[in-house]
């Protein structure tokens, strides 16, 4: 029997068409909404060839059954839809803004009962799962980069009868596989590191069980959240370099974290020890943080993360960002540029902003 493939090989090979004479190495873009009856496809909102290829790759990477969506928030809303009316969702105090806002909105409407916990407080997470329908985790969290004890939290949630979803956007399947740790669902903003080039919007849910995946697929069909063939093609193309991009960007992040920890303009560096995302709390608060973001030239002052390009932003510039996020916190999404260029640019911006405060 052949040995299981490594993740570095899976990102390159998963989702390819069957090998054969004149067969393409890459799945073609099939820009069709309808298909002749009698085969595997009927209507693209339900399934389509290019989407199937992407889902095969995502499923192989996360060791489950994947369903792609038109955006990360579309995927997140589909997962929320699986919770029965009045059901309890346990969610982290530091979480992606769109998800946090939507959960609060559903709670205000009486659609769900929402319990907020600190993701890195394992006993509190497990205690909150009593009577819950769903434990929603990020690890690391966005943007505070707290790390949850996934095996313990997942086990405790299951003991309480709750389903577990883990947002794996930050870690990616290169560094972490929550389904292997017992999670029921994995959420991805494919917009971010998976596609990796800041040129599309897409989300995905990957289910541990085929029956749950079909429930998720039904939500996609009824919510009208199918991704386009072209975006699926771009996402799959981006995935081909995921392993090498994560390796390079993570190496860059570790160098920057070490240097930033000694920088006179910084009060605190947040980094979980792995991944491509870090955050700094700037001495001098939001004015110095904003000044830093406005001075960079190699880094881009922009939202989002996970691409080949390095991005930074002060997260509290968004009015709906959680109040637990410090005003002077800058989230850094480290890309694959030369690390010395990144360092010199960021160092100069920090010193310039601090000097003018």
C-alpha positions, 0 to 999 in steps of 0.5 A, a space after each residue: 500500500 502506498 504511504 499517505 501523501 504529505 500535505 506539501 504534495 496534496 496542495 499540488 495534486 489534489 483536485 486534478 482531473 484523472 490522468 490520461 492522454 490529452 487530459 489537462 493537468 488542471 481542471 478547466 473553468 466551466 462557466 455554465 449555470 445549467 447542464 444537460 440533464 442525465 448526468 452528475 450536474 444540473 444547476 451550478 448552485 448545487 454543484 459544478 465541475 470547477 467547484 467540485 475540483 476545489 472542494 476535492 482539494 479542500 477536503 483532502 487538505 482538511 481530511 473531510 468533505 468540503 463545501 465551497 461558498 461565495 464568501 467566508 461570511 456566507 459559509 459562516 452564516 450557513 453554519 449558524 443556520 444549522 443551529 436550531 431556533 433558541 439554541 446556544 452558541 458559545 463563541 470567543 470574545 476575540 473573533 473575526 468582526 463579521 462573525 461576532 457582529 452576526 452572532 450578536 445580531 442573531 442573539 438580539 433577534 432571539 434566534 440564538 442564545 449567545 455565550 461569550 468566553 475567552 478562547 484560551 480559558 479552557 475551563 470557562 469554555 467547557 463550562 459554557 458548553 453545558 446545554 449548548 448546540 454549537 461551540 464556535 472556536 478560532 485558534 489563533 483568535 482574530 486579532 488577539 492571537 489567543 490559542 485554544 486548547 482544541 483537544 480539551 475544548 472539543 472533548 468537553 463540548 462533545 461531552 456536553 452534547 455540543 457540535 464544534 466548529 473551528 475557524 482554521 483561517 489563520 493556521 491553515 491546513 498546513 499547520 493545523 487540522 481541527 477535524 483530526 482533533 475531533 471537531 465537526 466542522 472547519 471554517 475557512 475564509 478562502 479569500 485569505 491564505 488558501 487562495 493567497 493573492 488578495 484577488 477573490 472572495 470565497 469561503 468553505 466549510 469542511 465537515 467530518 461526516 458526509 451527512 453533515 456536509 450534505 446539510 451544509 450543501 443544502 444551506 448553500 443551495 437555499 441561501 444562493 451562496 455558490 462561488 463562481 467557476 472562475 473564482 474556484 479556478 483561482 482559489 485552486 491555483 492559489 492552493 498549489 503554492 500554499 505550503 511554500 507560501 506559509 513556510 516563507 511567510 512564517 519564517 519572515 514572521 518569526 524574524 519580525 517578531 523577534 526584532 519587534 519585541 525589542 522595539 522602543 515604540 512597541 509595548 507588546 507583541 502578540 504571536 502564538 509561536 506559529 503562523 503568518 499573523 502577528 499583532 503589535 500594541 504600539 506605545 502612544 496608542 491609536 494616534 501612533 498606530 495610525 501614523 505607523 500605518 500611514 507611513 509604510 511603503 513596502 507594507 500595504 495599509 489594508 484590511 484582510 490577511 494571508 496573501 503574498 503581500 504584507 498588510 497591516 491595519 489598526 483593527 479598532 479603526 473599524 467601529 464594530 471591532 470588539 472592545 476587548 481589542 486595544 486601541 493601539 493594536 496593529 495586526 500584521 499579516 506577513 507576506 513573502 517579501 524579503 524580510 529585511 525590506 519588511 523590517 526596514 519599512 516597518 521600523 522606519 514607520 514606527 520610529 517616524 510615527 513615535 517621533 511625531 507624536 
